[in-house]
Amino acid sequence: MSGEIKVGSILVRENIVFPLGVSVENEALFSGWKLIRNLDGYALARLLAKANWNFFYLAGEIQSIAIGKGSAAAIRRALKRILAKREGQSYNSLEIAEIAAKRFLGIPFISVKANSRHIQEGIGLIPTRDFVLKNPAWTRDEKADSNRYTAMISSS
């Protein structure tokens, strides 16, 4: 692995689609995940904004530790644990927020913190098709107000 994992590094899923005109250098990191080599989170957000795409920041840090000194192997083990915690979530990227070498009772370990991110074209984090399917239109009954409507969010 030639790319260095550091604070600000972005991991993306292998099947992610970027907008036309956004060139991203990446390399395989884990099964299903790639490391972006030429951009950090701020630079990627600026490129996506120019293409009218969004790079969502999702609240809540994910933390993991791995026993070992500040080696790349220990950082990779901690990242694998973070990705395992995220399994089942539909977000397509991850940003490394903190990497710290620590000791407990003389045993060295690495603490890695990351934030979930999501890259997409629309401005709504929930795709419109999912919103409509999960929230069906209200049915009208005789006693209900005749001015009741269902709100739909456009993703364009």
N, C-alpha and C positions, 0 to 999 in steps of 0.2 A: 504494500500500500504506500503510494508516494505522497498522498495528501495528508496533511497534519490535522488532527482533530483538536480544535481550540475553542475558546469562548467566542461566540458569534457564528460558529460553523452551522451550516444548514444541512439537514438530512431530508431527502425527499423520497417518496415511493418510486419504484421503478416505472410504473405505468403512468406517471404524471404527464400532463400535457401543458406545455408553455405556449404563450401567445407567439404569433409570427413576429420575427424581428428580435426576439429575446434569445440570445445565445448563452448557454450555460455549460460550462465545462464540469463534468462530473465523473465519478468513478464508483464502481461497485464497492459497497462497504459490507453489507450483510445481505442475506437472502431477502430480496424484496425491497431493499433500501440502497440509495446512492448518496454519496457525499458531494456537495457542490464545492468545487475547488476555487473558482475565480471570484466568488462573491460572498459577502457576509449578509446578514439579515437586512441591514439598512440599504445596501446597494441593490439587493434583489427587490426590495420593496419599491425603490425609486424606479427601477426598470419596469416592474409590473404596473406601476401607476401611470407611466408614460404610455403603456399599451392599453390603458383603461381596464386593467385587471386589479384584483384585490389580494392582499396578503394579510389575512386575519391573524391577530394575536389572540389566543384563547387563555383566559385567566387560569391560574393554578399551576404551580411548579410541580414537576415530577422529579423525585430525587432517588438516587441509588448509590450504593457503595460497592467497591471491589477491593479485596485484599491485594496489596502489592504496592511497590514504590510508584513514582510518577511515570511509569512506562506506558507506551501506547497500548500494550496488551491489557493492562489493568483498566484503562479508559474504555477500551472496546468491550470488556466484560461488563462494566457498569452501564454502557450504552445498550447492550443487549438486554439487560434487566429492565431498563427504562422502556424499551420498545415492547418487551413482554407485558409490562403494566398497561401499555396503550392498546394492546390487542383487542380488536372488536370495535374500536373507535374509527370513525370514517375520515379523520383528518389526514391530510396527505403530506405534512412536513413537520419537522421538529427543529428547534433552535437551541443550541447549547448555551445555557445562561451562566454556568459556573463550573470550573474544574478546580478542585483543591486537594492537595496532598496533606494528609493528616496522620496522626498517630494516636493509638489508644493502647495503654499498657505496653508501650514499646512496639506494637504491631503497626506497620505502615499500611495505610489504605487510601484509596482515592474516592472522593465524594464528587459526584457529577449531578448537576441540576439542569433541567431542560424545560422548555415551554412548548406546548403544542401550537402549531401554526397551520394555516390552511390557505392554499392558493386556488383561486377560482375567478371566473370572469364576472359573474353577477355580484350585486351588492348585498344580497341577502345570504346569510350563512346557511339557512335552511333552503334547499332548492324548492322552487315553486311547486313542482310535481309532488314532492313529499308533503308539503304544507297542505295542498288541496286534498290529497288522499287521506291524510291523517285527521283532517278537520272537515268532515262533510258539511255541505250546506244545511242550514237549519231548515227543518220542515215547517211548513205553515199550518197552523191549526186555526180553528175558527175564533178562538179567544185571543190570539196573538195580535199584536199591532200590525197593521197592514204595511208599515214603512220599514220593515226589518229586512236587511240585506246582509249578504256574506261578503266580507272584505277579502280580496285576492291581491297578492303582492306580485308585481311583475319583476322578473329578473333581468330585464333588458334596459 
